[in-house]
Every structure is written in C-alpha cells, then in structure tokens.
C-alpha cells in the first residue's frame, strides 16, 4: 500500500513539473521595453537585464525609421533581451579620421546616457551603412575603446571604392538603366572630386576603402582580426543583368566574396560569407537583392547570442 502511494505521489509531482514547464514556455516572463528617440538615433531597450546591444547603420539615405521599416529585427530582439540602436548617421561611403573620432564619441555618449552594456555590442549596416559599421568598428578596436564590438555584419555593401568607380564608368557607357546612370554619374563626381581618377592613381582610394581588390589591401580592417565578421549578399546575377545590365564583377557580392577569402587567408579567425537566394524583398514588396531583407533575423540573433 505504501509502495502504491509512493508511486502515485511521484506521478503527481512529475505531472505538476511538466505543467509548470509548459506554462513557462507558453507564457514567458514579459520583458518591458523602453523606446527612446533623439536627433541622432532611436533606441529600443529592455528596462533591465540587457543582454546585448545591436547598433545599426542604414544605407545612404536611410534614417532610423527607414531601418526599422526595412529590417524586421525588433520583435526577435525583444524576445532575446537585446537593445537595438537605430542610427540616423548616413550618407557616408568612407570616413575621415575626424569623422571616426566624432562618431566614436557619439556612440559612447549613446551607451553611457542609456546605461547600455559596453562589453557586449554588435554593429551592422546595409549598403554604405555596412562600410560605416566596419570602419568605426576597426577604429574603436584599434583605439581600445570602452565600446569594442564583438561582431560586425554588413548587408551587400560597396566595400571597394576603386571597383565602384570603374563600375560607374561602365554603367554610364552602357546607358541601359536610368537609375543606374544617375547613381553612377553622382558616384564618379563624388569619388573623382575626393580621390581623383583611380585609373591614374589609386593611393587615396586605398587609404579610405575597406578593401582594394586590385592590390588586395585590407589595412582598414586589420584591427578586426579577432572580431566575428559576417558578409551578407544576394548574388542574383539574372536580376542584375535584366535590371541593370551589370556583370558579376560589378556586383557587391563579387567583392564581398573576395574580401572574405582574403581575410581567411590572412588568419582572420571568424569570417563568414553568406550568399542568399530569393530573400531580397523590400518592405513594399518590391523584389530587389540589394535590401535588408536578405538577412534572416532569427539566424542573426543566434549569431549574436552564441
């Protein structure tokens, strides 16, 4: 009889534990989030126990609201207790030294004013925003700043300024796509005014570019040797050919792949090149491989918290 009662008691305890576990899974503890807006950034952060900080830079015209619309990261970030800083810092293909210093000071102010943990930060950016993310991360790491990113990811970024100039020359000569010609005209004027013609002298381009494929130069990333790096791109050659008449060696994907290979050969310990397929859609439903949409938020979150 006592043995039977013991078995029944064990069974009751087991069922109770299972129900408690199920209730915990179905009804997780709700984490309160605070939303903060300023001229320089927008922040979504847990009111307590912030596990990670993700700092995001948008493409050339993008501000915080644009990043939030195009990159569906907030919901899963909140589930994982991660603060997200959406920067209004944009319209930069490269950074001057004084710009790096000012941006570093601005980021430190964001972290300090909002009591964000400085030892668990990750940076990311789309298009030119990816250039900013890499360059400022290299600077912060080199300076041994209080904020030293654990990881950096870029989304289809134009990392080779010489290649960007030469691709623009091709686009204007072809005169196939009006958006492409307009952008290329602007790029030739902007890059030429700042750095000259790379067909004559690439020294200035190499000084400011993240990667110069012609010389295999990676000096502007040398401080990120032990930082986790991810390069996202969607090398849809058919789309680019049909819509821009662009060759593969004009695509950001081509140079991101070459950079990842160069970094691995140079003993960078944690480099991932991530080519995607049919993920490139913008928030309005437009098919475009050059978009935030190529990043899988769930997989990115696993990378952040691992």
C-alpha angles and dihedrals in degrees: 000000000000089000091053092049089050092053091049091050092051090049092051092050091049093051091047092053091048092051091048091050091048092049091050091051095046094041107035119186107276114240115211116227131202122211118209128183129191138157091265103040150348120236134198112187140162112253088231142009098029106193101186140358121224116196115196131196121195131220123273099295098022125118129183095281091052092052091049091051096047101036114056097202104119100081095053092040090057091050089055098045094247125150116222123205113198106199125212088205109118148128093077126124091171137008130234116219093254090050091053090051094049093046091048090053091047092052092048089053091051091052095045098044092049097039093238118170108257097198098063107049130140127190129205140167145181122233109323087003087067089057089054092047093053096043096047091044090053090048094048091048093046091050091048087233124186084249108059111163117233091205142008129199131186130198115217094319126180095236099163111068094186090054089047091055094048092045089053090054090054093048093052092047092051093045090196105135125034094212090049093049092048093049093044093050090053092047094051091050094045098044094039092052093049103037108011126232112328090205085070102032128001098179096104092045091052091049093058105025122098090222133008107197095189090065098021089237119170100162093128091061100042094110092058096068093119097034122104109250130191127185114195121192140149108220097198097164092177093056093048092047094049097042104032105011085235124162122226092255089059093059125096087230091067094057096039089055092048091048093050090052092048093049093050091051088050092057098256098162106210113034124145127184108199116191112186134199128221094342096111106109128133125224092264090057096257114148108237126145089206097075145101088252094081090076117089103221094203094052091045090053091052088053091052097049100037 
